[in-house]
């Protein structure tokens, strides 16, 4: 799906601006009574449609092509579903001095989400990294997140006293996994139609997520949960997330180099292993947390914009520092255009436009 472009003077991704506007709408005109029931049903249908479309787009053949590059994908998976959750658990010590219990729960939820696909590919391409590896790593992370995210959420959030119930796993199966599998089964018949109408269906994707955000924040307004968050707490949350992102970026760069990966592979590992998916996280939060989803997704929305801005700067720097020969050091700035080996030993694909 093609990403929205933004004017050079606008520091915020246009889609993030739409998300913020949706939050503002929910604050001014929250859905109540019968309207809230209707919006809730519409949100559930939109979530099912969203994951059905995900299923129709994923090519099983493409997803299996990169299995031979298992060391890279395992490194990304461990960063996404092991390092992040451990750092999230370590942040428990910040409660209640820096983070409120509700904001901490949202931060912990952020840490168990899968990686992104589109932005990881785009940044890997800009930095002249291994684009095919980034495509496969993002895809595997997203697939694993369908089961891994709710399972980790049930384990970590229940044990941390966040009030999360493992019953949410059943809701995930009914509202997310079932539509996804249906899309996979029907792909051979409707996959061509989906491919020909990417732009329109991309609007459906984003519109569905906006509806999910409106529903979650609207219910939060009606319940009065937003009175629990102050400007000071939000600034503290931003600071914690900045440290979290910096630590993961440093760890992925250092570890991938120590494991002997080529420069192109290291770039893919850094970008795929350090980001969290807004597209997957928002619908899952709506299913898992219901009326509490508003506060759950606030840390994710802030982290998403932060990761885009920081990784854009890093990708541009690495691209500018690249040369035709030599091996650069990623943490200090690469100095080589070597793209590493693609999954299965194939030549790297042509860069994907951001």
Buried (B, 14 or more C-beta within 10 A) or exposed (E): BEBEEBEEEEEEBEBBBBBBEBBEBBEEEBBEEEEBEEBBEBBBEBBBBBBBBBBBBBEEEEBEBBEBBEBBBEBBBBBBBEBBBEBBBEBBEBBEEBBBBBBBBBBBBBBBBBBBBBBBBBBBBBBBBBBBBBBBBBBBBBBBBBBBBBBBBBBBBBEBEBEBEEEBBEBBBEBBBBBBBBBBEBBEEEBEEBEEEEEEBBEBBBBBBBBBBBBBBBBBBBEEBBEEBEEEBBEBBBEBBBEBBEBBBEBBBBBBBEEEBBBBBBBBBBBBBBBBBBBBBBBBBBBBBBBBBBBBBBBBBBBBBBBBBBBBEBBEBBBEBBEEEEEBBBBEEBBBBBBBBBBEEEEBBEBBEB
